[in-house]
Amino acid sequence: MWFVSLLILIFILGIIILVHEFGHFIWAKIFKVHIYEFSIGMGPIIFTHKGKDKIDYNIRAIPLGGFVSMAGEVYEDDEKIDKKSFMCNKPWWQRIIILIAGVTNNFIMALLILFVSALIWGGNISLPVVDDVVKDFPMEKAGVVAGDKILEINGRKVNNWDAAQILFIMESKDNKYDLKIENKDGKVRDVIVQPKIEKGDDGIETKTFGIYIKTDTLTGFLGSIKYAFLKFGSIVESMALTIEGLFTGKISLQALSGPVGMYEVIDSSIGYGLNYMLYIVAFLSINVGFINILPFPAFDGGRVFFLIIEKIKGSPVNSKFENTCHLIGFALLILLMIYITIQDIFRFF
């Protein structure tokens, strides 16, 4: 069974990476940038094909990541190539499109999957509205009742349950959460909740508040479109809050998962059916797109950041400096991935 789960994970990651890299590839071709290689995966090549366009199409051994190797991504780096074919010599707006095309493809893919899924099965949206409370648990003790709507958590406005869950995960002073609640009659009040903290066998602490949340199901063509954009927005917001929490120290690195963590999710999700698996694919596609657009060296967003600086100052950033930043950024990412993978392995076993 574990082998089937592994194959499914590799297939899902392969599709997401293929969609991402194809975005870079097709726009580079449209703008006539010279392309050396289109690769899915990293590490040693296990399959290669030389296309009629003289581009090497490769599948590599490690099914994590991929790349499109283009001439002159930062500076003119090949004397055999026509200067007009270097990416660095293309108009600024064309380089921006090539760089953001991968992220755009991931987001479009996720929206389409969410739309089709809702069209077939209906789309469930969890609202920050209390459907029921658990007796003798923190929320009930704080006076929260069914029908109450959570407006704010520790001063942060709440529009969806995905974001609310991240805010509840974040560390809070004295483990107390200030909530702004609106009851059925429209009256607003403040309550303080102190969740129960329990430590699992894996050493990870979980906070228990003791509430059930209301869920609305959107159906039909227009309802499915609405669901796709609402769910997309809530996932992106929750990811942004997670990044904020990591930088401020309110969320521990233990909350992050790598390939092993993704395998666990896939393995435990198989029994939930195709609808849930499609949601996982959409979620991971948004995740890949969101992470890549962050303005961090080695990511697409980091390269876009340097292009924005170029536009502001009116001249390119020093190519050696930019390359060094990307190399350092890539090294830091590898170290982070190793740390998260080791953490996942210890948690898994």
BAMAR-915487 format. One record per atom (N, C-alpha, C): residue in one letter; y, x, z. Coordinates in steps of 0.2 Angstrom, whole numbers, padded with zeros to 4 digits, always signed. Example, Ala and Ser with C-alpha at 12.3 -4.5 7.8 and 13.67 -1.06 7.14 Angstrom:
// residues 2
a-0028+0066+0039a-0022+0062+0039a-0016+0066+0039s-0011+0064+0035s-0005+0068+0036s+0000+0064+0039
This chain:
// residues 349
m-0006+0004+0000m+0000+0000+0000m+0006+0004+0000w+0006+0010+0004w+0012+0014+0004w+0014+0017-0003f+0008+0018-0007f+0009+0021-0013f+0013+0016-0018v+0011+0010-0017v+0015+0004-0021v+0022+0004-0019s+0023+0004-0013s+0030+0004-0010s+0034+0010-0013l+0031+0016-0013l+0034+0022-0015l+0036+0021-0023l+0031+0019-0027l+0032+0018-0034l+0038+0013-0035i+0038+0007-0031i+0044+0002-0032i+0050+0005-0030l+0051+0010-0025l+0057+0013-0023l+0059+0018-0029i+0055+0022-0031i+0056+0026-0037i+0059+0022-0043f+0055+0017-0045f+0057+0012-0050f+0065+0010-0049i+0066+0007-0043i+0072+0004-0042i+0078+0009-0042l+0077+0015-0039l+0082+0021-0039l+0083+0023-0046g+0077+0023-0050g+0078+0025-0057g+0082+0021-0061i+0081+0014-0060i+0085+0009-0064i+0093+0010-0062i+0094+0010-0055i+0101+0011-0053i+0104+0017-0056i+0101+0023-0055i+0103+0029-0058i+0104+0029-0065l+0100+0026-0069l+0100+0025-0076l+0106+0021-0078v+0107+0016-0075v+0113+0012-0076v+0120+0015-0075h+0120+0019-0069h+0126+0023-0067h+0127+0028-0073e+0122+0032-0074e+0123+0038-0079e+0125+0036-0086f+0122+0030-0088f+0123+0027-0094f+0130+0026-0095g+0133+0024-0090g+0141+0022-0090g+0145+0028-0092h+0143+0034-0089h+0147+0040-0091h+0145+0042-0098f+0138+0042-0100f+0136+0044-0106f+0139+0040-0112i+0139+0033-0111i+0141+0029-0117i+0149+0030-0118w+0153+0031-0113w+0160+0032-0114w+0162+0039-0116a+0158+0044-0114a+0159+0050-0117a+0157+0051-0124k+0152+0047-0126k+0150+0047-0133k+0156+0043-0137i+0158+0038-0134i+0164+0034-0138i+0170+0038-0139f+0171+0042-0134f+0177+0047-0134f+0176+0053-0137k+0170+0054-0140k+0168+0060-0144k+0168+0066-0140v+0166+0066-0133v+0165+0072-0129v+0158+0075-0131h+0158+0081-0131h+0151+0085-0133h+0147+0084-0126i+0140+0081-0127i+0136+0081-0122i+0130+0085-0123y+0128+0089-0118y+0122+0093-0118y+0116+0090-0116e+0116+0086-0111e+0110+0083-0108e+0112+0077-0104f+0107+0072-0104f+0107+0066-0100f+0100+0066-0096s+0101+0067-0090s+0095+0068-0085s+0095+0062-0080i+0089+0060-0079i+0087+0055-0073i+0083+0059-0068g+0085+0060-0062g+0082+0064-0057g+0085+0071-0057m+0082+0075-0052m+0085+0082-0051m+0079+0086-0051g+0080+0093-0051g+0075+0098-0050g+0072+0099-0057p+0065+0101-0057p+0062+0103-0063p+0061+0098-0068i+0061+0099-0074i+0060+0094-0080i+0053+0093-0081i+0051+0086-0080i+0044+0084-0082i+0043+0081-0088f+0049+0079-0091f+0048+0076-0098f+0055+0077-0101t+0055+0079-0108t+0061+0080-0112t+0060+0078-0119h+0066+0076-0121h+0066+0074-0128h+0073+0075-0132k+0072+0079-0137k+0078+0081-0141k+0080+0075-0146g+0086+0072-0145g+0088+0066-0149g+0090+0068-0156k+0091+0064-0160k+0094+0065-0167k+0101+0068-0166d+0104+0065-0160d+0111+0067-0159d+0112+0074-0155k+0106+0078-0155k+0105+0085-0152k+0106+0085-0145i+0106+0079-0141i+0106+0079-0134i+0099+0079-0131d+0099+0083-0126d+0092+0083-0122d+0092+0077-0117y+0087+0073-0118y+0086+0067-0114y+0080+0069-0109n+0081+0070-0103n+0076+0073-0098n+0075+0068-0092i+0069+0068-0090i+0067+0065-0083i+0065+0071-0079r+0068+0072-0073r+0066+0077-0068r+0062+0075-0063a+0059+0080-0059a+0054+0079-0054a+0056+0075-0048i+0062+0076-0046i+0065+0073-0039i+0069+0066-0041p+0066+0061-0039p+0069+0054-0042p+0075+0052-0038l+0080+0057-0036l+0086+0056-0033l+0092+0059-0037g+0096+0054-0039g+0102+0057-0043g+0100+0057-0050g+0105+0060-0054g+0105+0061-0061g+0111+0064-0063f+0112+0065-0070f+0118+0068-0072f+0119+0068-0080v+0125+0068-0082v+0126+0069-0089v+0130+0075-0090s+0127+0080-0093s+0131+0087-0093s+0135+0087-0100m+0142+0087-0099m+0147+0087-0104m+0150+0094-0104a+0153+0095-0110a+0156+0101-0111a+0163+0101-0108g+0166+0106-0105g+0172+0106-0102g+0174+0100-0097e+0170+0099-0093e+0171+0094-0088e+0177+0096-0083v+0178+0102-0082v+0184+0104-0078v+0188+0109-0082y+0185+0113-0086y+0189+0118-0091y+0185+0120-0097e+0188+0123-0102e+0184+0125-0108e+0179+0130-0106d+0173+0128-0107d+0168+0133-0104d+0162+0135-0109d+0164+0134-0116d+0159+0135-0121d+0162+0137-0127e+0162+0143-0129e+0166+0145-0135e+0163+0142-0142k+0157+0140-0142k+0154+0137-0148k+0156+0130-0149i+0159+0127-0144i+0161+0120-0145i+0168+0119-0147d+0169+0114-0152d+0176+0113-0154d+0180+0111-0148k+0186+0113-0148k+0191+0112-0142k+0192+0104-0142k+0192+0101-0147k+0193+0093-0147k+0187+0090-0143s+0181+0093-0143s+0176+0090-0140s+0175+0091-0132f+0179+0095-0129f+0179+0096-0122f+0182+0090-0118m+0179+0089-0113m+0181+0083-0109m+0188+0084-0106c+0189+0090-0104c+0196+0092-0101c+0201+0092-0106n+0200+0092-0113n+0205+0091-0118n+0206+0084-0120k+0203+0079-0117k+0204+0072-0119k+0210+0070-0115p+0213+0064-0118p+0218+0061-0115p+0216+0059-0107w+0221+0059-0103w+0220+0058-0096w+0216+0051-0095w+0218+0046-0098w+0215+0039-0097w+0208+0039-0100q+0206+0043-0105q+0199+0043-0107q+0195+0047-0102r+0197+0052-0099r+0194+0055-0093r+0193+0051-0087i+0198+0047-0086i+0197+0042-0080i+0192+0037-0082i+0192+0034-0088i+0187+0029-0090i+0180+0032-0089i+0179+0038-0092i+0172+0041-0092i+0170+0042-0085l+0174+0044-0080l+0172+0046-0073l+0171+0039-0069i+0174+0034-0070i+0173+0028-0067i+0168+0023-0070a+0166+0025-0076a+0161+0020-0079a+0154+0020-0076g+0152+0025-0072g+0146+0024-0069g+0146+0019-0063v+0152+0020-0059v+0153+0015-0054v+0154+0008-0056t+0157+0007-0062t+0159+0001-0065t+0152-0002-0067n+0148+0002-0070n+0141-0001-0072n+0137-0003-0066n+0137+0001-0060n+0133-0001-0054n+0136-0008-0051f+0142-0009-0051f+0145-0015-0049f+0144-0021-0053i+0144-0020-0060i+0143-0025-0064i+0135-0027-0064m+0131-0022-0063m+0124-0024-0062m+0122-0028-0056a+0126-0026-0050a+0125-0030-0044a+0127-0037-0045l+0133-0038-0048l+0136-0044-0049l+0131-0049-0053l+0128-0046-0058l+0124-0050-0062l+0117-0052-0059i+0115-0047-0055i+0109-0048-0051i+0110-0054-0046l+0115-0053-0042l+0117-0058-0037l+0118-0065-0040f+0121-0065-0046f+0122-0072-0050f+0116-0075-0052v+0112-0071-0055v+0105-0073-0058v+0101-0076-0052s+0101-0072-0047s+0097-0074-0041s+0099-0080-0038a+0106-0081-0037a+0108-0088-0034a+0107-0093-0039l+0107-0092-0046l+0106-0097-0051l+0099-0100-0050i+0094-0095-0048i+0087-0097-0048i+0085-0100-0041w+0087-0097-0036w+0085-0098-0029w+0091-0101-0025g+0097-0101-0027g+0103-0102-0023g+0105-0096-0019g+0111-0096-0017g+0114-0090-0014g+0116-0092-0007n+0113-0088-0002n+0115-0089+0005n+0121-0085+0007i+0126-0088+0010i+0132-0085+0013i+0132-0086+0020s+0131-0081+0024s+0132-0081+0031s+0139-0081+0033l+0141-0086+0037l+0148-0087+0039l+0149-0084+0046p+0155-0082+0048p+0156-0080+0055p+0157-0087+0060v+0153-0091+0059v+0153-0098+0063v+0146-0098+0067v+0147-0100+0073v+0141-0100+0077v+0137-0106+0076d+0131-0106+0074d+0127-0112+0073d+0123-0114+0080d+0121-0109+0084d+0118-0110+0090d+0119-0104+0095v+0118-0105+0101v+0118-0099+0106v+0112-0099+0110v+0110-0093+0112v+0104-0092+0116v+0106-0092+0123k+0102-0097+0127k+0104-0098+0134k+0103-0091+0138d+0108-0090+0143d+0108-0085+0147d+0109-0078+0144f+0112-0078+0137f+0113-0072+0134f+0121-0071+0134p+0123-0065+0132p+0131-0064+0133p+0135-0069+0130m+0134-0071+0124m+0139-0076+0120m+0139-0082+0124e+0133-0085+0127e+0133-0091+0130e+0137-0090+0137k+0136-0084+0140k+0139-0083+0147k+0147-0083+0146a+0149-0080+0140a+0156-0080+0138a+0159-0086+0137g+0155-0092+0136g+0158-0098+0135g+0158-0100+0127v+0155-0096+0123v+0154-0098+0116v+0149-0103+0115v+0151-0108+0111v+0147-0114+0109v+0146-0115+0102a+0141-0119+0100a+0139-0120+0093a+0146-0123+0090g+0147-0121+0084g+0153-0124+0080g+0159-0119+0081d+0159-0114+0086d+0165-0110+0086d+0165-0105+0080k+0171-0103+0078k+0172-0099+0072k+0175-0092+0075i+0172-0087+0073i+0175-0080+0075i+0180-0078+0071l+0186-0078+0073l+0192-0076+0069l+0193-0068+0069e+0192-0065+0075e+0194-0058+0076e+0189-0055+0080i+0188-0049+0079i+0183-0044+0084i+0187-0038+0085n+0189-0037+0092n+0193-0032+0094n+0200-0031+0089g+0203-0036+0088g+0209-0036+0084g+0208-0036+0077r+0202-0035+0074r+0201-0035+0067r+0199-0042+0064k+0202-0044+0059k+0201-0051+0056k+0194-0051+0053v+0191-0056+0054v+0184-0057+0051v+0184-0063+0046n+0181-0061+0040n+0181-0066+0035n+0174-0067+0033n+0169-0063+0035n+0162-0064+0033n+0158-0061+0038w+0151-0063+0038w+0147-0061+0044w+0145-0054+0042d+0144-0051+0036d+0142-0044+0035d+0147-0040+0038a+0154-0041+0038a+0159-0036+0041a+0158-0037+0048a+0157-0043+0051a+0157-0045+0058a+0151-0041+0061q+0146-0040+0058q+0140-0036+0061q+0142-0029+0061i+0145-0026+0057i+0147-0019+0057i+0152-0018+0063l+0157-0023+0064l+0162-0023+0070l+0158-0023+0076f+0153-0027+0076f+0149-0027+0083f+0144-0021+0084i+0143-0018+0078i+0139-0011+0079i+0144-0006+0082m+0150-0006+0080m+0155-0001+0082m+0155+0000+0090e+0156+0006+0092e+0157+0007+0099e+0163+0003+0101s+0163+0000+0107s+0169-0003+0110s+0170-0001+0117k+0176+0000+0120k+0178+0002+0126k+0174-0002+0132d+0171+0002+0136d+0167-0001+0141d+0161-0006+0139n+0160-0006+0132n+0155-0010+0129n+0157-0017+0129k+0164-0019+0129k+0166-0025+0129k+0170-0027+0123y+0169-0033+0120y+0171-0035+0114y+0176-0041+0114d+0182-0040+0112d+0187-0045+0113d+0187-0049+0106l+0185-0056+0107l+0184-0060+0102l+0190-0066+0102k+0192-0067+0096k+0197-0073+0095k+0193-0078+0092i+0192-0084+0095i+0188-0089+0094i+0192-0096+0092e+0190-0099+0087e+0192-0106+0085e+0187-0111+0086n+0188-0116+0090n+0183-0121+0091n+0184-0127+0085k+0180-0132+0086k+0179-0137+0081k+0186-0141+0080d+0190-0141+0086d+0196-0145+0086d+0202-0141+0083g+0201-0134+0081g+0206-0130+0079g+0210-0126+0084k+0207-0127+0090k+0211-0123+0096k+0208-0116+0096v+0212-0111+0097v+0211-0104+0097v+0211-0101+0104r+0206-0098+0106r+0205-0095+0113r+0203-0088+0112d+0204-0083+0117d+0201-0077+0118d+0195-0076+0123v+0190-0073+0121v+0184-0072+0125v+0182-0065+0125i+0179-0062+0131i+0177-0056+0131i+0169-0056+0132v+0166-0052+0127v+0158-0052+0127v+0156-0045+0129q+0151-0045+0133q+0148-0038+0134q+0140-0039+0133p+0138-0036+0127p+0131-0037+0124p+0126-0033+0129k+0120-0036+0128k+0115-0032+0131k+0113-0026+0127i+0112-0020+0130i+0110-0014+0126i+0102-0013+0128e+0098-0012+0122e+0091-0011+0123e+0090-0005+0119k+0085-0001+0121k+0083+0005+0117k+0076+0004+0115g+0075+0005+0108g+0069+0004+0105g+0065+0011+0106d+0058+0010+0104d+0054+0016+0104d+0056+0022+0100d+0061+0020+0095d+0063+0026+0091d+0069+0029+0094g+0071+0027+0100g+0077+0030+0103g+0084+0027+0101i+0084+0022+0097i+0090+0019+0094i+0092+0013+0099e+0098+0013+0101e+0100+0007+0105e+0103+0001+0100t+0101-0005+0103t+0103-0011+0099t+0107-0015+0104k+0112-0019+0101k+0116-0023+0105k+0114-0030+0104t+0113-0034+0109t+0111-0041+0108t+0116-0046+0111f+0119-0050+0107f+0124-0055+0108f+0121-0062+0110g+0116-0064+0106g+0113-0070+0108g+0116-0076+0104i+0117-0075+0098i+0119-0081+0094i+0116-0082+0087y+0116-0088+0084y+0113-0089+0078y+0119-0091+0073i+0119-0088+0067i+0125-0089+0063i+0124-0095+0058k+0129-0098+0056k+0128-0104+0051k+0128-0100+0044t+0124-0103+0040t+0123-0101+0033t+0124-0107+0028d+0128-0106+0023d+0129-0110+0017d+0125-0108+0011t+0122-0113+0008t+0119-0111+0001t+0123-0113-0005l+0125-0109-0009l+0128-0110-0015l+0123-0111-0021t+0124-0116-0025t+0119-0117-0031t+0123-0119-0037g+0120-0119-0043g+0123-0121-0049g+0127-0115-0052f+0129-0116-0058f+0132-0111-0062f+0139-0108-0058l+0143-0113-0057l+0150-0110-0053l+0148-0108-0046g+0144-0111-0043g+0142-0109-0036g+0139-0102-0036s+0135-0101-0041s+0132-0094-0042s+0137-0089-0043i+0142-0090-0047i+0147-0085-0048i+0151-0084-0042k+0152-0090-0038k+0156-0089-0032k+0152-0085-0027y+0146-0086-0027y+0141-0082-0022y+0141-0075-0024a+0140-0073-0030a+0140-0066-0032a+0146-0062-0030f+0152-0065-0031f+0158-0062-0029f+0160-0062-0022l+0158-0067-0018l+0159-0067-0011l+0154-0062-0008k+0148-0062-0010k+0143-0057-0007k+0145-0050-0009f+0147-0049-0015f+0149-0042-0017f+0155-0040-0013g+0160-0044-0012g+0165-0042-0008g+0163-0041-0001s+0159-0045+0002s+0157-0044+0009s+0153-0038+0010i+0149-0036+0005i+0145-0030+0006i+0150-0024+0005v+0154-0024+0001v+0159-0018+0000v+0163-0018+0006e+0166-0023+0009e+0170-0023+0015e+0165-0020+0021s+0159-0022+0021s+0155-0019+0027s+0154-0011+0026m+0153-0009+0020m+0152-0002+0018m+0159+0002+0020a+0164-0001+0018a+0171+0002+0020a+0172+0003+0028l+0170-0002+0031l+0170-0002+0039l+0165+0003+0041t+0159+0004+0038t+0154+0009+0040t+0157+0016+0040i+0160+0017+0034i+0163+0024+0033i+0169+0025+0038e+0173+0020+0039e+0178+0021+0044e+0175+0022+0051g+0170+0018+0053g+0167+0019+0059g+0164+0026+0060l+0161+0029+0054l+0158+0036+0055l+0164+0041+0056f+0169+0040+0052f+0175+0045+0053f+0178+0045+0060t+0179+0039+0063t+0182+0038+0069t+0177+0039+0075g+0171+0040+0074g+0166+0041+0079g+0163+0035+0082k+0165+0029+0080k+0163+0022+0083k+0156+0020+0080i+0154+0024+0075i+0147+0023+0072i+0143+0029+0072s+0138+0030+0075s+0134+0036+0075s+0131+0038+0068l+0129+0044+0067l+0126+0046+0061l+0119+0043+0061q+0116+0041+0067q+0109+0039+0067q+0109+0032+0064a+0115+0029+0062a+0115+0022+0059a+0113+0023+0051l+0114+0029+0049l+0113+0031+0042l+0106+0032+0040s+0104+0030+0034s+0097+0031+0032s+0097+0034+0025g+0092+0038+0024g+0091+0042+0017g+0085+0039+0014p+0082+0043+0009p+0076+0041+0005p+0071+0038+0010v+0069+0041+0015v+0064+0039+0020v+0066+0032+0022g+0072+0031+0024g+0074+0024+0027g+0074+0019+0022m+0076+0021+0015m+0075+0016+0010m+0068+0014+0009y+0063+0019+0009y+0056+0017+0008y+0054+0012+0013e+0056+0013+0020e+0054+0008+0025e+0057+0001+0023v+0063+0001+0021v+0066-0006+0019v+0062-0009+0013i+0060-0005+0008i+0056-0007+0003i+0049-0010+0005d+0046-0005+0009d+0039-0007+0012d+0039-0013+0016s+0044-0014+0020s+0044-0020+0024s+0047-0027+0020s+0050-0026+0014s+0053-0031+0010s+0048-0034+0005i+0043-0031+0004i+0038-0033-0002i+0036-0040-0001g+0034-0042+0006g+0031-0048+0007g+0036-0054+0007y+0043-0052+0006y+0048-0057+0006y+0049-0061-0001g+0046-0058-0006g+0047-0061-0012g+0052-0058-0017l+0052-0060-0023l+0056-0057-0028l+0064-0058-0027n+0065-0063-0024n+0072-0065-0023n+0075-0060-0018y+0072-0058-0013y+0074-0053-0008y+0074-0046-0011m+0069-0044-0015m+0069-0038-0018m+0075-0037-0023l+0077-0042-0026l+0083-0042-0031l+0089-0041-0027y+0089-0044-0021y+0095-0043-0017y+0095-0035-0014i+0090-0032-0013i+0090-0025-0011i+0092-0021-0017v+0090-0023-0023v+0092-0019-0029v+0100-0019-0029a+0102-0026-0029a+0110-0027-0029a+0113-0023-0024f+0111-0023-0018f+0114-0020-0012f+0114-0012-0013l+0108-0009-0015l+0108-0002-0017l+0113+0000-0023s+0113-0004-0028s+0117-0003-0033s+0125-0003-0031i+0127-0007-0027i+0134-0007-0024i+0135-0001-0020n+0129+0001-0016n+0130+0007-0012n+0131+0013-0016v+0127+0014-0021v+0128+0020-0025v+0135+0020-0028g+0137+0014-0031g+0144+0014-0034g+0149+0015-0029f+0149+0012-0023f+0154+0013-0018f+0154+0020-0015i+0149+0023-0014i+0148+0030-0012i+0151+0035-0017n+0150+0034-0023n+0152+0038-0029n+0160+0037-0030i+0163+0032-0028i+0170+0031-0030i+0174+0034-0024l+0171+0036-0018l+0175+0039-0013l+0178+0045-0015p+0184+0046-0013p+0188+0052-0015p+0186+0059-0012f+0179+0060-0013f+0176+0066-0010f+0174+0071-0015p+0175+0078-0014p+0173+0082-0020p+0165+0081-0021a+0164+0082-0028a+0157+0081-0030a+0155+0074-0032f+0159+0069-0029f+0158+0062-0031f+0162+0061-0037d+0161+0056-0041d+0165+0053-0046d+0172+0052-0044g+0173+0049-0038g+0179+0048-0035g+0183+0054-0033g+0180+0060-0031g+0183+0066-0030g+0186+0069-0037r+0182+0068-0042r+0185+0070-0049r+0191+0066-0051v+0191+0060-0050v+0196+0055-0051v+0202+0057-0047f+0201+0059-0041f+0207+0061-0036f+0210+0067-0039f+0207+0072-0042f+0210+0078-0045f+0214+0076-0051l+0211+0071-0055l+0215+0069-0061l+0221+0065-0059i+0221+0061-0053i+0227+0058-0051i+0232+0063-0049i+0230+0069-0045i+0235+0074-0043i+0238+0077-0049e+0233+0078-0055e+0236+0081-0061e+0241+0077-0064k+0240+0070-0064k+0245+0066-0067k+0252+0066-0063i+0251+0066-0056i+0257+0067-0052i+0261+0073-0053k+0258+0079-0053k+0261+0085-0053k+0263+0087-0061g+0260+0084-0065g+0261+0085-0072g+0258+0091-0076s+0253+0093-0072s+0249+0099-0075s+0242+0099-0071p+0237+0102-0075p+0230+0102-0072p+0230+0106-0065v+0226+0103-0061v+0224+0107-0055v+0220+0114-0057n+0222+0119-0053n+0218+0125-0054n+0211+0124-0055s+0208+0126-0061s+0201+0124-0062s+0196+0128-0057k+0198+0134-0055k+0193+0138-0050k+0194+0134-0043f+0200+0132-0041f+0200+0129-0035f+0196+0122-0035e+0197+0118-0041e+0193+0112-0041e+0186+0113-0041n+0183+0118-0045n+0176+0119-0045n+0174+0121-0038t+0178+0125-0035t+0176+0127-0028t+0175+0121-0023c+0180+0117-0024c+0180+0111-0020c+0174+0107-0021h+0172+0106-0027h+0166+0102-0029h+0159+0105-0027l+0159+0112-0027l+0153+0116-0025l+0152+0115-0017i+0158+0116-0013i+0158+0115-0006i+0156+0108-0004g+0159+0103-0008g+0157+0096-0007g+0150+0094-0008f+0147+0097-0013f+0140+0096-0015f+0136+0099-0010a+0137+0105-0007a+0133+0108-0002a+0133+0104+0004l+0139+0102+0006l+0140+0097+0012l+0135+0091+0011l+0135+0088+0005l+0131+0082+0004l+0124+0084+0005i+0122+0090+0002i+0115+0092+0003i+0113+0093+0010l+0117+0096+0014l+0116+0097+0021l+0115+0090+0025l+0120+0085+0023l+0120+0079+0026l+0114+0075+0024m+0111+0076+0018m+0105+0072+0016m+0099+0075+0019i+0099+0082+0020i+0093+0085+0024i+0093+0082+0031y+0099+0082+0034y+0100+0080+0041y+0097+0073+0042i+0100+0068+0038i+0098+0061+0038i+0090+0060+0036t+0088+0064+0032t+0080+0064+0030t+0076+0066+0036i+0078+0071+0039i+0074+0074+0045i+0075+0068+0051q+0080+0065+0051q+0081+0060+0056q+0077+0054+0055d+0077+0052+0048d+0072+0047+0046d+0065+0048+0047i+0063+0054+0046i+0056+0056+0047i+0054+0055+0054f+0058+0058+0059f+0056+0058+0066f+0056+0050+0068r+0061+0046+0065r+0061+0039+0067r+0055+0036+0064f+0053+0037+0058f+0047+0034+0055f+0041+0036+0058f+0040+0042+0061f+0034+0044+0064f+0034+0044+0071
